[in-house]
Structure formats: C-alpha cells, structure tokens
Amino acid sequence: MSKFDIKVAVWLTEDEPGIIGKSWNGFLFFRHNKFLRDFSIGRLLSWLSRLAISTSGPAITHFIFKKITLAEAAIASGVIFVLFTINSLLEQWLKRKSSVVDAASAETWVRIGDLITSVKSSATPAHERDGSITATLGVIEGYARTVTRSPKGEISVSLALYDGESTTKMKIKHRNPGNERPIGRPLRDLNKVLGHIACQSGPGARVVNDLKDFGKEAMFSPTQSSRNYRSLLLIPITSSRTQKIKGFISIDCARPYAFYRNRAKQLVVTCEPLIDHIQEQC
C-alpha cells in the first residue's frame, strides 16, 4: 500500500491518537495558528534587523565609548532581546484577537442561518437557485473566517456534486463569491480526492489537518488549477428526497490545522441550517 492509502485507512477509522500524537498535533496547531502562525524567512530577516537595531545601543556603548564592560553589554542586549521578543509576540496575538467576533456577533451568524432556512427552497425560483447556493457558501466562508481567525482569501468554500446517479463523476458546481478557482470542471483522479472518499465512507463531516500528511499523491488540484490549501473540512451532503449522498461541501484553508480541536465541530453545528438550505436547493 502507498503512503496515501495507509493514511486514508487511518483517517477513516477516526481513532484518537495517543498522548504523544495529541501533544504533537497540539504543537502543530499552535505552530500554524498561534504565535508562530506568520513565520516566514522574510519576516525572520525583518525581525532580526529590527532586533539588531534595538540592541545596538549597548554594543556601541561598549565598543565605541568604552563606558561599560562586555559582560554588561551582553546582559543589556539579552534583556532587550527578551523584551523585544515578548513585545513582538504580544503584538501578533493582540492583532489577531482584536478581529475575533464576540459572543453577540457569533449569535448573529446563527440567526442568519435561521433566517435562510425559514425561506423554503420551493420559494426560490429555479433560475435563482444557483445564486442562492453561492450566497449561502459566502455566508459559510464568513463564519469560517471568524472561527479560524483568517483574513479574506485564506478560506475557500466549494460545493462538489456527483453527475446524476453516478458516483464516478463529479464536478465543482459552486464556490463562494469572489473565489477565482474554476467551476464546472470534472474532478480528475477521483479516487484520490479526499472529499469523494469521505462521501463514500458515510455522511459524517471529516477533517484533514494537513494535506501533506497524505503524501505526494494527495498534493494535486482535482480541477487542474493552483492548489494553495493545506487543511480541509469536508461535509458530505445528502438528498432530502432519497437520502443518498449527492456530493460534499469543502471548506479549505491555506494553513495546516486550521480546523483542529473544536473548530470543525463549531463550524458544522453553527452552519447546519445553511448546509440544510444548500441540500434542499440542489
């Protein structure tokens, strides 16, 4: 079996990892979503240059003016280094925390879902249903950005549907407003598409913490466009008439572990009315 097949088999069992696995996953979550979330070589170089400027005072005082010893200069530089690092991390944390919606605003998302589901699908003219689905995907995107603390463009929401009664052909039928990825293209290599695999395994939502864990076989774009996502929340949808799985909603993020812990559950529970609305429309 390939690495992809082995990983898929483990993924479908949904077994809880041991204490080492949980600790490692927790570390990766904080690495990609908390203090080290914005780490890059460019940011590191910028941080080092600003650090060099901030610690230049003790160095100049020692080497140029000879007013303090080397040990005193090193201690002063060390203190500045620690304070500068703490300040930088706090700035990042406060910047992200300021964008978090409070409980009252989160309640608004729930009410939006209730409002949408209060409108029966039969009340939506057939020629307007595509627009209704696209708008609903946009609402889901907005809430997903809130839950994952993501800026515009980092979250994408798509709806993939099987062609009729077939489970061997599938297309991306809708995407959230502003999403520039293609729609209408058949998904290639369907047996490697995790959304399709999730549909064939049952109706429950499934999380992919990091697509890279599935190996090179998973690192491709089914629509032959650029792939910029690392984590996914896959939600199979069923027909309200036949109760058969018709396809899936994919919420993806450019960051790994974006839906880790209770984030996926929070998304699915809050967006349930929106998901139901989509199921009734398609």
TORKOL-4160 file (C-alpha; in steps of 0.2 Angstrom, whole numbers, padded with zeros to 4 digits, m for minus):
282
<pt num="1" X="0000" Y="0000" Z="0000"/>
<pt num="2" X="0006" Y="0018" Z="m0004"/>
<pt num="3" X="0008" Y="0031" Z="0010"/>
<pt num="4" X="m0008" Y="0039" Z="0003"/>
<pt num="5" X="m0018" Y="0023" Z="0005"/>
<pt num="6" X="m0011" Y="0019" Z="0023"/>
<pt num="7" X="m0015" Y="0037" Z="0028"/>
<pt num="8" X="m0033" Y="0036" Z="0021"/>
<pt num="9" X="m0036" Y="0020" Z="0030"/>
<pt num="10" X="m0031" Y="0028" Z="0047"/>
<pt num="11" X="m0040" Y="0044" Z="0043"/>
<pt num="12" X="m0057" Y="0034" Z="0040"/>
<pt num="13" X="m0055" Y="0025" Z="0056"/>
<pt num="14" X="m0055" Y="0041" Z="0066"/>
<pt num="15" X="m0046" Y="0033" Z="0080"/>
<pt num="16" X="m0040" Y="0045" Z="0094"/>
<pt num="17" X="m0021" Y="0047" Z="0094"/>
<pt num="18" X="m0011" Y="0043" Z="0109"/>
<pt num="19" X="m0004" Y="0056" Z="0121"/>
<pt num="20" X="0012" Y="0058" Z="0110"/>
<pt num="21" X="0001" Y="0060" Z="0095"/>
<pt num="22" X="m0011" Y="0073" Z="0104"/>
<pt num="23" X="0004" Y="0083" Z="0110"/>
<pt num="24" X="0012" Y="0083" Z="0093"/>
<pt num="25" X="m0004" Y="0089" Z="0085"/>
<pt num="26" X="m0006" Y="0102" Z="0098"/>
<pt num="27" X="0011" Y="0108" Z="0095"/>
<pt num="28" X="0007" Y="0109" Z="0076"/>
<pt num="29" X="m0009" Y="0118" Z="0079"/>
<pt num="30" X="0000" Y="0132" Z="0089"/>
<pt num="31" X="0014" Y="0132" Z="0076"/>
<pt num="32" X="0002" Y="0136" Z="0062"/>
<pt num="33" X="m0012" Y="0145" Z="0071"/>
<pt num="34" X="m0005" Y="0154" Z="0086"/>
<pt num="35" X="0012" Y="0163" Z="0090"/>
<pt num="36" X="0022" Y="0156" Z="0075"/>
<pt num="37" X="0007" Y="0157" Z="0063"/>
<pt num="38" X="0015" Y="0171" Z="0052"/>
<pt num="39" X="0033" Y="0164" Z="0052"/>
<pt num="40" X="0042" Y="0165" Z="0036"/>
<pt num="41" X="0060" Y="0169" Z="0031"/>
<pt num="42" X="0056" Y="0186" Z="0026"/>
<pt num="43" X="0048" Y="0190" Z="0042"/>
<pt num="44" X="0063" Y="0182" Z="0051"/>
<pt num="45" X="0075" Y="0193" Z="0042"/>
<pt num="46" X="0064" Y="0208" Z="0046"/>
<pt num="47" X="0063" Y="0203" Z="0064"/>
<pt num="48" X="0082" Y="0201" Z="0066"/>
<pt num="49" X="0086" Y="0218" Z="0058"/>
<pt num="50" X="0074" Y="0227" Z="0070"/>
<pt num="51" X="0082" Y="0217" Z="0084"/>
<pt num="52" X="0099" Y="0222" Z="0079"/>
<pt num="53" X="0095" Y="0240" Z="0079"/>
<pt num="54" X="0087" Y="0239" Z="0096"/>
<pt num="55" X="0102" Y="0230" Z="0104"/>
<pt num="56" X="0115" Y="0241" Z="0095"/>
<pt num="57" X="0115" Y="0254" Z="0110"/>
<pt num="58" X="0124" Y="0243" Z="0122"/>
<pt num="59" X="0136" Y="0237" Z="0109"/>
<pt num="60" X="0140" Y="0255" Z="0103"/>
<pt num="61" X="0142" Y="0260" Z="0122"/>
<pt num="62" X="0155" Y="0246" Z="0125"/>
<pt num="63" X="0165" Y="0245" Z="0108"/>
<pt num="64" X="0165" Y="0264" Z="0104"/>
<pt num="65" X="0163" Y="0274" Z="0120"/>
<pt num="66" X="0171" Y="0260" Z="0132"/>
<pt num="67" X="0159" Y="0265" Z="0146"/>
<pt num="68" X="0153" Y="0248" Z="0150"/>
<pt num="69" X="0161" Y="0231" Z="0151"/>
<pt num="70" X="0157" Y="0217" Z="0138"/>
<pt num="71" X="0148" Y="0207" Z="0151"/>
<pt num="72" X="0137" Y="0222" Z="0155"/>
<pt num="73" X="0134" Y="0225" Z="0136"/>
<pt num="74" X="0129" Y="0207" Z="0134"/>
<pt num="75" X="0117" Y="0207" Z="0149"/>
<pt num="76" X="0109" Y="0223" Z="0142"/>
<pt num="77" X="0107" Y="0216" Z="0125"/>
<pt num="78" X="0100" Y="0200" Z="0132"/>
<pt num="79" X="0087" Y="0209" Z="0142"/>
<pt num="80" X="0082" Y="0220" Z="0127"/>
<pt num="81" X="0081" Y="0204" Z="0116"/>
<pt num="82" X="0069" Y="0196" Z="0128"/>
<pt num="83" X="0058" Y="0211" Z="0130"/>
<pt num="84" X="0058" Y="0214" Z="0111"/>
<pt num="85" X="0053" Y="0196" Z="0108"/>
<pt num="86" X="0039" Y="0196" Z="0121"/>
<pt num="87" X="0033" Y="0213" Z="0113"/>
<pt num="88" X="0033" Y="0206" Z="0095"/>
<pt num="89" X="0023" Y="0190" Z="0101"/>
<pt num="90" X="0010" Y="0201" Z="0110"/>
<pt num="91" X="0008" Y="0212" Z="0096"/>
<pt num="92" X="0004" Y="0197" Z="0084"/>
<pt num="93" X="m0008" Y="0190" Z="0097"/>
<pt num="94" X="m0017" Y="0206" Z="0100"/>
<pt num="95" X="m0019" Y="0210" Z="0082"/>
<pt num="96" X="m0027" Y="0193" Z="0079"/>
<pt num="97" X="m0038" Y="0194" Z="0095"/>
<pt num="98" X="m0045" Y="0211" Z="0090"/>
<pt num="99" X="m0053" Y="0203" Z="0075"/>
<pt num="100" X="m0062" Y="0189" Z="0085"/>
<pt num="101" X="m0080" Y="0192" Z="0085"/>
<pt num="102" X="m0088" Y="0192" Z="0102"/>
<pt num="103" X="m0102" Y="0181" Z="0108"/>
<pt num="104" X="m0116" Y="0193" Z="0102"/>
<pt num="105" X="m0108" Y="0193" Z="0084"/>
<pt num="106" X="m0107" Y="0174" Z="0084"/>
<pt num="107" X="m0125" Y="0174" Z="0089"/>
<pt num="108" X="m0128" Y="0184" Z="0073"/>
<pt num="109" X="m0121" Y="0170" Z="0062"/>
<pt num="110" X="m0133" Y="0158" Z="0070"/>
<pt num="111" X="m0148" Y="0170" Z="0066"/>
<pt num="112" X="m0143" Y="0172" Z="0048"/>
<pt num="113" X="m0144" Y="0153" Z="0047"/>
<pt num="114" X="m0161" Y="0153" Z="0055"/>
<pt num="115" X="m0167" Y="0166" Z="0043"/>
<pt num="116" X="m0160" Y="0157" Z="0027"/>
<pt num="117" X="m0169" Y="0141" Z="0032"/>
<pt num="118" X="m0185" Y="0150" Z="0036"/>
<pt num="119" X="m0186" Y="0153" Z="0017"/>
<pt num="120" X="m0192" Y="0136" Z="0009"/>
<pt num="121" X="m0182" Y="0130" Z="m0006"/>
<pt num="122" X="m0199" Y="0130" Z="m0016"/>
<pt num="123" X="m0200" Y="0149" Z="m0013"/>
<pt num="124" X="m0184" Y="0151" Z="m0023"/>
<pt num="125" X="m0187" Y="0152" Z="m0042"/>
<pt num="126" X="m0177" Y="0139" Z="m0051"/>
<pt num="127" X="m0166" Y="0152" Z="m0061"/>
<pt num="128" X="m0161" Y="0160" Z="m0044"/>
<pt num="129" X="m0156" Y="0144" Z="m0035"/>
<pt num="130" X="m0138" Y="0145" Z="m0041"/>
<pt num="131" X="m0136" Y="0162" Z="m0034"/>
<pt num="132" X="m0144" Y="0156" Z="m0018"/>
<pt num="133" X="m0132" Y="0142" Z="m0016"/>
<pt num="134" X="m0117" Y="0154" Z="m0020"/>
<pt num="135" X="m0123" Y="0167" Z="m0007"/>
<pt num="136" X="m0125" Y="0153" Z="0006"/>
<pt num="137" X="m0107" Y="0147" Z="0003"/>
<pt num="138" X="m0102" Y="0165" Z="0005"/>
<pt num="139" X="m0110" Y="0166" Z="0022"/>
<pt num="140" X="m0101" Y="0149" Z="0027"/>
<pt num="141" X="m0085" Y="0157" Z="0022"/>
<pt num="142" X="m0088" Y="0172" Z="0033"/>
<pt num="143" X="m0091" Y="0162" Z="0048"/>
<pt num="144" X="m0076" Y="0150" Z="0044"/>
<pt num="145" X="m0065" Y="0165" Z="0043"/>
<pt num="146" X="m0072" Y="0170" Z="0060"/>
<pt num="147" X="m0069" Y="0153" Z="0068"/>
<pt num="148" X="m0051" Y="0151" Z="0061"/>
<pt num="149" X="m0046" Y="0169" Z="0063"/>
<pt num="150" X="m0042" Y="0170" Z="0044"/>
<pt num="151" X="m0041" Y="0185" Z="0033"/>
<pt num="152" X="m0050" Y="0187" Z="0016"/>
<pt num="153" X="m0044" Y="0175" Z="0003"/>
<pt num="154" X="m0037" Y="0162" Z="0015"/>
<pt num="155" X="m0053" Y="0152" Z="0016"/>
<pt num="156" X="m0062" Y="0144" Z="0002"/>
<pt num="157" X="m0079" Y="0136" Z="0001"/>
<pt num="158" X="m0084" Y="0125" Z="m0013"/>
<pt num="159" X="m0099" Y="0113" Z="m0017"/>
<pt num="160" X="m0095" Y="0097" Z="m0027"/>
<pt num="161" X="m0109" Y="0086" Z="m0034"/>
<pt num="162" X="m0110" Y="0069" Z="m0042"/>
<pt num="163" X="m0116" Y="0069" Z="m0060"/>
<pt num="164" X="m0134" Y="0062" Z="m0058"/>
<pt num="165" X="m0134" Y="0045" Z="m0050"/>
<pt num="166" X="m0116" Y="0042" Z="m0054"/>
<pt num="167" X="m0103" Y="0041" Z="m0040"/>
<pt num="168" X="m0088" Y="0040" Z="m0053"/>
<pt num="169" X="m0090" Y="0058" Z="m0060"/>
<pt num="170" X="m0091" Y="0074" Z="m0050"/>
<pt num="171" X="m0089" Y="0092" Z="m0053"/>
<pt num="172" X="m0087" Y="0108" Z="m0043"/>
<pt num="173" X="m0103" Y="0116" Z="m0046"/>
<pt num="174" X="m0102" Y="0132" Z="m0034"/>
<pt num="175" X="m0089" Y="0142" Z="m0025"/>
<pt num="176" X="m0091" Y="0156" Z="m0013"/>
<pt num="177" X="m0092" Y="0174" Z="m0020"/>
<pt num="178" X="m0075" Y="0181" Z="m0026"/>
<pt num="179" X="m0067" Y="0164" Z="m0027"/>
<pt num="180" X="m0057" Y="0164" Z="m0043"/>
<pt num="181" X="m0055" Y="0145" Z="m0044"/>
<pt num="182" X="m0064" Y="0136" Z="m0059"/>
<pt num="183" X="m0081" Y="0129" Z="m0058"/>
<pt num="184" X="m0089" Y="0116" Z="m0069"/>
<pt num="185" X="m0073" Y="0106" Z="m0072"/>
<pt num="186" X="m0074" Y="0087" Z="m0069"/>
<pt num="187" X="m0064" Y="0082" Z="m0055"/>
<pt num="188" X="m0049" Y="0071" Z="m0061"/>
<pt num="189" X="m0042" Y="0056" Z="m0051"/>
<pt num="190" X="m0057" Y="0055" Z="m0041"/>
<pt num="191" X="m0051" Y="0040" Z="m0031"/>
<pt num="192" X="m0038" Y="0052" Z="m0024"/>
<pt num="193" X="m0050" Y="0066" Z="m0020"/>
<pt num="194" X="m0052" Y="0065" Z="m0001"/>
<pt num="195" X="m0070" Y="0073" Z="m0002"/>
<pt num="196" X="m0075" Y="0059" Z="m0013"/>
<pt num="197" X="m0068" Y="0046" Z="m0001"/>
<pt num="198" X="m0077" Y="0055" Z="0013"/>
<pt num="199" X="m0093" Y="0054" Z="0004"/>
<pt num="200" X="m0091" Y="0035" Z="0001"/>
<pt num="201" X="m0087" Y="0032" Z="0019"/>
<pt num="202" X="m0103" Y="0040" Z="0026"/>
<pt num="203" X="m0112" Y="0056" Z="0029"/>
<pt num="204" X="m0101" Y="0062" Z="0044"/>
<pt num="205" X="m0090" Y="0078" Z="0042"/>
<pt num="206" X="m0071" Y="0074" Z="0041"/>
<pt num="207" X="m0056" Y="0085" Z="0045"/>
<pt num="208" X="m0039" Y="0085" Z="0036"/>
<pt num="209" X="m0027" Y="0093" Z="0047"/>
<pt num="210" X="m0013" Y="0094" Z="0034"/>
<pt num="211" X="m0014" Y="0088" Z="0016"/>
<pt num="212" X="0004" Y="0085" Z="0016"/>
<pt num="213" X="0002" Y="0070" Z="0028"/>
<pt num="214" X="m0006" Y="0060" Z="0014"/>
<pt num="215" X="0010" Y="0061" Z="0003"/>
<pt num="216" X="0013" Y="0067" Z="m0014"/>
<pt num="217" X="m0002" Y="0058" Z="m0021"/>
<pt num="218" X="m0014" Y="0070" Z="m0012"/>
<pt num="219" X="m0004" Y="0086" Z="m0017"/>
<pt num="220" X="m0013" Y="0090" Z="m0033"/>
<pt num="221" X="m0028" Y="0100" Z="m0039"/>
<pt num="222" X="m0043" Y="0090" Z="m0045"/>
<pt num="223" X="m0048" Y="0105" Z="m0056"/>
<pt num="224" X="m0031" Y="0107" Z="m0063"/>
<pt num="225" X="m0029" Y="0124" Z="m0055"/>
<pt num="226" X="m0017" Y="0131" Z="m0042"/>
<pt num="227" X="m0018" Y="0122" Z="m0026"/>
<pt num="228" X="m0015" Y="0133" Z="m0011"/>
<pt num="229" X="m0024" Y="0124" Z="0003"/>
<pt num="230" X="m0017" Y="0113" Z="0017"/>
<pt num="231" X="m0031" Y="0109" Z="0028"/>
<pt num="232" X="m0049" Y="0105" Z="0024"/>
<pt num="233" X="m0066" Y="0102" Z="0032"/>
<pt num="234" X="m0076" Y="0090" Z="0021"/>
<pt num="235" X="m0095" Y="0089" Z="0024"/>
<pt num="236" X="m0105" Y="0076" Z="0013"/>
<pt num="237" X="m0122" Y="0082" Z="0008"/>
<pt num="238" X="m0137" Y="0071" Z="0006"/>
<pt num="239" X="m0153" Y="0072" Z="m0005"/>
<pt num="240" X="m0168" Y="0077" Z="0005"/>
<pt num="241" X="m0179" Y="0065" Z="m0006"/>
<pt num="242" X="m0168" Y="0050" Z="m0007"/>
<pt num="243" X="m0156" Y="0052" Z="0007"/>
<pt num="244" X="m0142" Y="0047" Z="m0004"/>
<pt num="245" X="m0126" Y="0057" Z="m0003"/>
<pt num="246" X="m0125" Y="0069" Z="m0018"/>
<pt num="247" X="m0108" Y="0077" Z="m0015"/>
<pt num="248" X="m0099" Y="0087" Z="m0002"/>
<pt num="249" X="m0095" Y="0105" Z="0004"/>
<pt num="250" X="m0077" Y="0108" Z="0006"/>
<pt num="251" X="m0070" Y="0122" Z="0017"/>
<pt num="252" X="m0052" Y="0124" Z="0015"/>
<pt num="253" X="m0038" Y="0135" Z="0022"/>
<pt num="254" X="m0021" Y="0139" Z="0017"/>
<pt num="255" X="m0014" Y="0135" Z="0034"/>
<pt num="256" X="m0012" Y="0117" Z="0042"/>
<pt num="257" X="m0023" Y="0113" Z="0057"/>
<pt num="258" X="m0035" Y="0127" Z="0054"/>
<pt num="259" X="m0050" Y="0116" Z="0059"/>
<pt num="260" X="m0041" Y="0107" Z="0073"/>
<pt num="261" X="m0049" Y="0104" Z="0091"/>
<pt num="262" X="m0067" Y="0110" Z="0092"/>
<pt num="263" X="m0066" Y="0122" Z="0077"/>
<pt num="264" X="m0073" Y="0109" Z="0065"/>
<pt num="265" X="m0087" Y="0105" Z="0076"/>
<pt num="266" X="m0091" Y="0123" Z="0079"/>
<pt num="267" X="m0092" Y="0126" Z="0061"/>
<pt num="268" X="m0103" Y="0111" Z="0057"/>
<pt num="269" X="m0115" Y="0114" Z="0071"/>
<pt num="270" X="m0117" Y="0133" Z="0068"/>
<pt num="271" X="m0118" Y="0131" Z="0049"/>
<pt num="272" X="m0131" Y="0116" Z="0050"/>
<pt num="273" X="m0145" Y="0127" Z="0044"/>
<pt num="274" X="m0135" Y="0134" Z="0030"/>
<pt num="275" X="m0130" Y="0116" Z="0025"/>
<pt num="276" X="m0148" Y="0110" Z="0025"/>
<pt num="277" X="m0153" Y="0125" Z="0014"/>
<pt num="278" X="m0140" Y="0120" Z="0001"/>
<pt num="279" X="m0146" Y="0102" Z="0002"/>
<pt num="280" X="m0163" Y="0107" Z="m0002"/>
<pt num="281" X="m0158" Y="0119" Z="m0016"/>
<pt num="282" X="m0148" Y="0106" Z="m0026"/>
